Amino acid sequence: MERSKIRAAIAAKVKKAGVKGVNKPKLTPSHKTKKAIVVSTLGPGQEKGQIIRFGDPGMGHNYSPEARKSFKSRHAKNIKRKGSAAYWANRFLWSGKGGSTKRPPKSQKRVLGLKNAKADIVIFVGCS
């Protein structure tokens, strides 16, 4: 395929995705199933550009070093593959040494062992 045709195909995908350029990810807050989008040309077979959606919109990102470490260990095999959704999630959502100060959504916050703290309080009065 000619270079001009490849460039035209990539430009059409960039316009369709609504991103600023090739390999420039963008958050998609109004998308119902994915958090971000990118037109990638990094991976094998992606010379013509491929639209990749990645990230769970229900999850906070970068909210703790433990979460970042867990994500990277869970997806280590796929992160190595350039152009994969895990690669882009790692690079765009989970990057940074200190991490974001963003906290997880309220749906994720749970204190283990304290379902109803008021019911668990026992007061001993007048024991001898």
N, C-alpha and C positions, 0 to 999 in steps of 0.2 A: 504494500500500500504506500502511496506517495506521502511525503511529509505534509504537504498542504491538506490532504484529505484527513490525515491523522490529527493535525492541528484543528481542523474544522470540527471533527468529531469530539475532540477534547473541549473545545470552546462551547459546543452545544451542551455537553454534560455539565460544564461549569455554570452555564446560564440556567439550565434546568434545576440544578441543585441550589442555586442562589448563593454560592460561595464567592470569595474575592479572587480566588485563583486555584491553580492545581496544587495539591498537597497543603492547602490552607483550611484547616477544620473550622467549623462554625457550630455554636450551640443552636439547637432547635427546640426551644421551650414549648412550642405549640404542637410538636409531633407527639402522637399518643404512645408510640412504642420505643422510640430511641431518643437519646439525649443530644447527639451531635451527628454531623454529616461532613464528609470530605470527598473530593474527587481525587483519587490516588493514581499515581503512575509509578509507584515504587516497586510493587510486587511483580512476580512473574506472570506474564499474560495480561498485564495492565498497561501496556504501552499506549493503547488508545484511550486510556482513562477509565476508571471504574468508580461508580458512586458507592460509597461504603457508609452505612449508618452504624453507629456504635453507642454503647452506654445505656444503662437502665435509667429511665427518667425518674423512677421512684427512689433512687439511691442518692444520697449526698456523696460528694467526692472529696478526696483529700482531707477528710475531717480528722484523721489521726495517723500517726506513724504506724501504728499496729495494723490499721485497715489497709494502708498502702503496702506494707510488707506482705500481708495476707493475699492481696490481689496479685502482687507480682509473683508470689510463690505458686498460687493457683494457676496462673496463666503463663508461666515461664516458657513453656514449650511453644505457645502460639505467639508470644511477644517477639520471639526471635524471627518469625516469618514477616518480613517487611510487606506492608500493604494489607495485612490482616486487620480485622476489627480490634483484636486484642492489642496489636501493635499501636494502633491509633488511640485506643483508650488509655494505654499506658503513657503514651507520649503527650496527649492533650489533657486528659482528665486526672491522671494519677502522677504527674511529674512534679518536680520541685523537691528541694531538700528539706525544707521546713514544713511544707504543706500549708494548706489553707486553714484559716480559722473558722471556716464554715462548719456548722454542726450538722449532724444527721437530721432528717425530717422527724417530726414528732411521732410518726408511725413506727419509726425504728427505735425510739428511746424506750428502753425498758430496764428496770432495775430488777435483776434476778433475785428471787427470794423475798421480795417485798410487794406482793400483789395488793394487799390491803394493810398498810402499816398500823392503822387504828385498831383493827381487829386483833393484831398480834401482841398488843401491849397488855401486859398482865401486871397489876399493881398489888403488892402484898402489903396489907395494913395490919398492924397489931400482931405480928407473929412473934411468939416467944418460945 
